[in-house]
Amino acid sequence: MMTLLRTIALSLTACAASTFAQVPAGYPPDYAKVVEAGRKEGKVVVYSVLSNKAAAPLVAGFKALYPGIDVEYDGESGSNEVTGRFLGEVKQGKPSADVMWSSAMDLQMMLVRDGHAADYASPEARQLPAWARWRDQAWGTTFEPVVFVYNKNLVADNEVPRDRAGLAKLLVDRADKFAGKVTMFDIAKSGVGYMFAAQDDSQGRGLPELLRSLGRAGVQESGGTGEMLTKVNSGEYLLGYNVMGAYALVRSKKDLPSLGVVLPRDYTLVLSRVMFISKHAKHPNAARLWADYVLSQRGQKVIGDALELFAVRNDVDAEYTAAKLRDRIGAAARPIPIDPKIAASLEPDRQRELIVNWKTALIAAH
């Protein structure tokens, strides 16, 4: 009897292992070894700037696909803090993230440029747009526009700016109405806000005039998108510049009914949350499984449906996708490329100069 029970137990264990190690369609046959190695590692550590609550459906989907691999997900810090934590732990030889995933694309690509990313030829990477992957080290996972927002009840239709020149002109022509009523990121405090400013600076069209107009309007600088969206919806502010559009578009349909969103027609920056596997990962195989899952159709559908962050892949059927957004933006879309070159603006002297010039232009306009 004991022998029979032991045989049954061994059979069930083998069956579970076989199910667990099932190779996704189109993957190389030896991927089963990655799955088995990830199972033995037992967990993956992910550092992100997307909150734990927001990322919960993605984590749940991974755990359903790979039961037995725990996800230690930390998304409760800003981009500057996450980057500093990762670098500090690596320098001290402490356990750190297996996967880094952040909307601060320049900070992520700085880490890649400085040798912190592992090489991994993901079977899913070929499904990404060319601009959304860097060698076998970093991948873009979303397609999120950078937008203007406005209060639909307090800003007339004929006042809504459709591009940066229109915004600059509005703030001059209606200075009485918009004084102290415009908001944007404080680029000295927000990593993603600084990246948007650096991208604006590189476009080189009309930025000085826009900054002067924002300065004359007494623009209110903010540390976060949520605060800006809420205050524009309430009427405390009337307009917001360079706001993360995925959040704005979704919340305008759900809980912020007075919020209007503009996809600028001169150019609409598009950010993509950059993911890479750490070269210092303690759980490298589990990290590969996580990366492949996030980039897969299954993971991208979660991103486009449950997370509402616009899936970057073109072959995903979800509520929020790059394809649907491109239909609205058209030729104005300017995806920020996954390339170490975007990290050049983070060189200390250059960063200091851009922030000083940006803030000086705002102050000098008063």
Backbone hydrogen bonds, N-H to C=O, Kabsch-Sander energy under -0.5 kcal/mol:
donor,donor_aa,acceptor,acceptor_aa,energy
5,L,1,M,-2.5
6,R,2,M,-2.5
7,T,3,T,-2.2
8,I,4,L,-2.4
9,A,5,L,-2.6
10,L,6,R,-2.4
11,S,7,T,-2.2
12,L,8,I,-2.5
13,T,9,A,-2.4
14,A,10,L,-2.4
15,C,11,S,-2.3
16,A,12,L,-2.5
17,A,13,T,-2.5
18,S,14,A,-2.3
19,T,15,C,-2.5
20,F,16,A,-2.8
21,A,17,A,-2.1
22,Q,19,T,-1.4
27,Y,24,P,-1.9
31,Y,28,P,-2.1
32,A,29,P,-1.3
33,K,30,D,-1.5
34,V,30,D,-0.6
34,V,31,Y,-0.5
35,V,31,Y,-2.1
36,E,32,A,-2.4
37,A,33,K,-2.4
38,G,34,V,-2.6
39,R,35,V,-2.2
40,K,36,E,-1.9
41,E,37,A,-1.9
42,G,38,G,-1.9
44,V,70,D,-2.1
46,V,44,V,-0.6
46,V,72,E,-2.2
47,Y,99,V,-2.5
48,S,74,D,-2.7
49,V,101,W,-0.7
51,S,49,V,-0.5
55,A,51,S,-2.4
56,A,52,N,-0.8
56,A,53,K,-0.8
58,L,55,A,-0.8
59,V,55,A,-2.2
60,A,56,A,-2.8
61,G,57,P,-2.1
62,F,58,L,-1.9
63,K,59,V,-2.3
64,A,60,A,-1.9
65,L,61,G,-1.5
66,Y,62,F,-2.7
69,I,66,Y,-1.8
70,D,42,G,-2.8
70,D,68,G,-0.7
72,E,44,V,-2.8
72,E,70,D,-0.6
73,Y,71,V,-1.2
74,D,46,V,-2.8
75,G,73,Y,-0.5
77,S,48,S,-0.6
82,V,78,G,-2.6
83,T,79,S,-2.2
84,G,80,N,-2.3
85,R,81,E,-2.5
86,F,82,V,-2.4
87,L,83,T,-2.4
88,G,84,G,-2.3
89,E,85,R,-2.6
90,V,86,F,-2.3
91,K,87,L,-2.4
92,Q,88,G,-1.7
93,G,90,V,-1.2
94,K,89,E,-2.7
98,D,45,V,-2.5
99,V,45,V,-2.1
100,M,276,F,-2.5
101,W,47,Y,-2.2
102,S,274,V,-2.2
105,M,103,S,-2.0
108,Q,104,A,-2.2
109,M,105,M,-2.6
110,M,106,D,-1.7
111,L,107,L,-1.8
112,V,108,Q,-2.0
113,R,109,M,-2.7
114,D,110,M,-2.0
115,G,112,V,-1.8
116,H,111,L,-2.4
118,A,277,I,-3.4
120,Y,136,D,-3.0
122,S,120,Y,-1.5
125,A,122,S,-1.1
127,Q,124,E,-1.9
128,L,125,A,-2.0
132,A,129,P,-1.6
133,R,130,A,-1.1
134,W,138,A,-2.8
135,R,133,R,-0.5
137,Q,134,W,-2.7
138,A,134,W,-1.5
139,W,275,M,-2.2
140,G,132,A,-3.6
141,T,273,R,-1.7
143,F,309,L,-0.8
143,F,310,F,-1.7
144,E,271,L,-2.9
146,V,269,L,-2.3
147,V,145,P,-0.5
147,V,243,V,-2.9
148,F,262,V,-2.1
149,V,240,G,-2.1
150,Y,260,G,-2.0
151,N,238,L,-1.7
152,K,150,Y,-0.7
152,K,258,S,-3.3
154,L,151,N,-0.6
155,V,151,N,-2.0
156,A,154,L,-0.6
159,E,156,A,-1.8
160,V,156,A,-1.1
160,V,157,D,-0.6
167,L,163,D,-1.9
168,A,164,R,-2.5
169,K,165,A,-2.3
170,L,166,G,-2.4
171,L,167,L,-2.1
172,V,168,A,-1.0
173,D,169,K,-3.2
174,R,170,L,-2.8
175,A,172,V,-1.1
177,K,174,R,-0.7
178,F,174,R,-2.1
179,A,175,A,-1.2
180,G,217,A,-3.8
181,K,178,F,-2.3
183,T,239,L,-2.0
184,M,220,Q,-1.8
185,F,241,Y,-0.5
186,D,222,S,-3.1
187,I,185,F,-0.9
189,K,186,D,-1.6
190,S,186,D,-2.2
191,G,189,K,-0.5
194,Y,190,S,-2.2
195,M,191,G,-1.9
196,F,192,V,-2.1
197,A,193,G,-1.9
198,A,194,Y,-2.6
199,Q,195,M,-2.3
200,D,196,F,-2.5
201,D,197,A,-2.5
202,S,198,A,-1.7
203,Q,199,Q,-1.3
204,G,200,D,-1.2
206,G,204,G,-0.5
210,L,206,G,-2.0
211,L,207,L,-2.9
212,R,208,P,-2.2
213,S,209,E,-2.1
214,L,210,L,-2.7
215,G,211,L,-2.6
216,R,212,R,-2.6
217,A,213,S,-1.7
218,G,215,G,-1.6
219,V,214,L,-2.0
220,Q,182,V,-3.6
221,E,219,V,-0.6
222,S,184,M,-2.8
228,M,224,G,-1.6
229,L,225,T,-2.8
230,T,226,G,-2.3
231,K,227,E,-2.2
232,V,228,M,-2.1
233,N,229,L,-2.4
234,S,230,T,-1.9
235,G,231,K,-0.9
236,E,231,K,-1.1
237,Y,231,K,-1.9
238,L,181,K,-3.4
239,L,181,K,-1.8
240,G,149,V,-2.5
241,Y,183,T,-2.5
243,V,147,V,-2.8
245,G,145,P,-3.1
245,G,243,V,-0.6
248,A,244,M,-1.5
249,L,245,G,-3.2
250,V,246,A,-1.9
251,R,247,Y,-2.8
252,S,248,A,-1.9
253,K,249,L,-0.6
253,K,250,V,-1.0
254,K,250,V,-1.0
255,D,251,R,-0.6
256,L,251,R,-2.6
259,L,256,L,-1.8
260,G,150,Y,-3.5
260,G,258,S,-0.5
262,V,148,F,-2.7
265,R,162,R,-2.7
268,T,332,A,-2.9
269,L,267,Y,-0.6
270,V,334,R,-1.9
271,L,144,E,-3.0
274,V,102,S,-2.4
275,M,139,W,-2.5
276,F,100,M,-2.2
278,S,98,D,-2.7
279,K,116,H,-2.8
281,A,278,S,-1.5
287,A,283,H,-2.0
288,R,284,P,-1.7
289,L,285,N,-2.0
290,W,286,A,-2.3
291,A,287,A,-2.6
292,D,288,R,-2.6
293,Y,289,L,-2.3
294,V,290,W,-2.6
295,L,291,A,-1.9
296,S,292,D,-1.1
296,S,293,Y,-0.5
299,G,293,Y,-0.8
300,Q,296,S,-3.0
301,K,297,Q,-2.1
302,V,298,R,-1.4
303,I,299,G,-2.1
304,G,300,Q,-2.5
305,D,301,K,-1.9
306,A,302,V,-0.6
307,L,302,V,-2.6
309,L,303,I,-2.4
311,A,320,Y,-2.3
312,V,141,T,-0.9
314,N,127,Q,-0.6
316,V,313,R,-0.6
318,A,316,V,-0.9
320,Y,304,G,-1.7
321,T,319,E,-0.6
322,A,311,A,-2.3
325,L,321,T,-1.9
326,R,322,A,-2.9
327,D,323,A,-1.5
328,R,324,K,-0.8
328,R,325,L,-0.8
329,I,325,L,-2.4
330,G,326,R,-2.8
332,A,329,I,-1.2
333,A,330,G,-1.6
334,R,268,T,-2.8
336,I,270,V,-3.0
338,I,131,W,-2.8
339,D,337,P,-1.5
342,I,339,D,-1.8
343,A,340,P,-1.7
344,A,341,K,-1.7
345,S,342,I,-0.6
346,L,343,A,-2.0
347,E,344,A,-1.6
351,Q,347,E,-3.1
352,R,348,P,-2.6
353,E,349,D,-2.2
354,L,350,R,-2.5
355,I,351,Q,-2.4
356,V,352,R,-2.5
357,N,353,E,-2.8
358,W,354,L,-2.6
359,K,355,I,-2.7
360,T,356,V,-2.7
361,A,357,N,-2.1
362,L,358,W,-1.5
363,I,359,K,-2.5
364,A,360,T,-3.2
365,A,361,A,-0.9
366,H,363,I,-1.6
